Amino acid sequence: MSSDYDEVTAALEQRGFTRLVFDLQKIRDLMDVLGSPQRAYPAIHLTGTNGKTSTARMIDALLRAHGLHTGRYTSPHLETVRERISLDGEPISEERLVETYREVAPLADLIDARHTEPLTYFDMTTAMAYAAFADAPVDIAVVEVGMGGEEDATNVIEAGVAVLLPIGLDHTEWLGDTIEDIAWAKAGIIHKGATVISALQTEEAMRPILERSAEVGATVAREGSEFGVVERTQAVGGQVLRLQGLHAVYDEVFLPLFGAHQAQNAAVALAAVEAFLGDQVRPELVVEGFAQVDSPGRLERVRSAPTILLDGAHNPHGMAATVAALEEEFSFRHLVAVVAVLGDKDVSGLLDLLEPVAARIVVTRNSSPRTMPLDELAQQAIDIFGEDRVTVAETMPDAIEEAVVLAEEDASGELSGVAVLITGSVVTVADARKLLKR
């Protein structure tokens, strides 16, 4: 790793890795002085409570299969900030990241001087992504919202295709206490004349999407009406889908990811690509694109004997999808869960869903400054699992080691059908991945 790259990552982190300031004016000003790079290419913009990164990766793979040069911006990252900014499916190189930062940083300092609060880490990486995409140049950008939608820094893109994945309760302290409030915040990515691709939503979430679309003259396509999953069957290493797209039915689509939620994400991704490409979509390239998809940290198998899975579920909506996939796709006879969460999450909601499938739970901390204190998490786990099923581990390495020992002990030496699931937060997955992928 180069010293220049280390300097850039340190300079970004000084802006406050977890600092949240919703102020679009600063990033608009920065985009203006950069020459509005986000206007140099069309975009597909994604929001929703869960599934954004997986769906963005699917859209990216489908577009590349059709011969387009893509830029993809997702967050958070698992190992390196380079993952947030992808060009043609690959993380931006260290050299290119450094060059882009050096182009953006002096202008960011100018904008900081005009405002009371400096641009955030997320503002900077967003600006860098948009600048890198223009420099590449890309044919299209696939952009995931950081949080919410309307006031998110990414929303300066004003995309022609807006994707809304299922909306549930999360980030209530910033986005509102009801699903309707949250849906209004997320529907803010719908701009004049856009095509809106919406996953299946509750009535409470759908109302703001339809109202916002009507206000700005956007066209809406809904899962279950205009597109959806017709059929899905389990397959080795994933699932085979029959998808109803906006323009055609696509058969024998192999998706190397597990769970009904990933099939739903695939239907949404396909509709978004059809909305963008129109009649240029070719069925054989759809099959080719989906076959290339991966989604690190989403029921990702990193070890065997016993199986160790990593999953970034961090709210009840996400955990419900993970548990359903575990029961349907894996049918483990014995599962030990390692859980570390952020302090602002609905932890009892998460643990309630996990309890029926996990024989035991090991609670620990992750590396985020927002990690839930261990005694607090342990108490919530004991309330739901009972004291005899809960183990407390001070660190992630200890927690993984403890979980593997418990899994092996309970299996009486027979390791088939035995697993460890590490979950609760993307930060938890990132920490575990560093230890297990060495």
Number of C-alpha atoms within 10 A of each C-alpha: 6 9 8 14 18 13 12 18 18 11 14 19 15 11 16 14 13 13 12 15 15 16 15 17 14 21 23 18 17 24 23 12 15 17 12 18 20 24 15 18 18 18 23 27 28 30 29 24 21 23 20 25 23 22 28 28 25 28 27 30 25 26 26 19 20 18 11 15 19 25 29 30 29 22 20 16 14 20 13 11 17 20 20 20 26 23 22 19 16 13 18 21 15 17 12 14 23 20 16 19 24 13 15 20 18 11 16 23 13 14 21 16 11 11 11 8 12 18 22 25 19 24 25 20 24 25 27 25 30 29 23 25 26 20 12 14 15 19 19 22 27 23 31 25 24 21 22 26 26 20 21 23 27 29 24 21 23 20 27 20 26 28 31 30 25 23 24 23 19 25 17 15 8 13 20 17 13 14 21 21 17 26 29 22 22 29 28 21 32 29 23 17 16 21 23 28 26 28 25 19 18 13 10 16 22 22 16 21 26 16 14 18 22 14 13 13 15 21 17 17 19 19 21 13 10 15 23 25 21 16 13 18 12 15 15 10 12 18 21 20 23 19 25 22 23 21 14 14 14 19 17 14 21 25 26 18 24 23 23 19 19 23 25 21 25 26 25 31 29 28 30 28 24 20 23 19 13 12 10 10 20 15 14 13 17 21 19 19 22 24 18 15 19 16 16 17 24 23 22 20 15 15 14 13 15 19 19 23 21 26 23 22 27 24 24 23 19 19 23 18 17 24 19 16 18 18 13 14 18 13 13 17 15 19 26 27 28 29 28 31 29 23 15 13 19 16 20 16 14 21 22 17 18 21 17 10 18 22 18 24 29 25 28 27 26 26 14 17 11 13 20 20 15 19 12 10 23 21 15 16 25 15 14 15 20 12 12 9 16 20 19 20 20 12 15 23 14 13 25 26 12 18 26 21 14 19 26 20 12 17 18 8 10 13 18 14 15 23 27 30 23 31 26 29 24 24 24 30 27 23 19 23 20 11 12 13 8 5
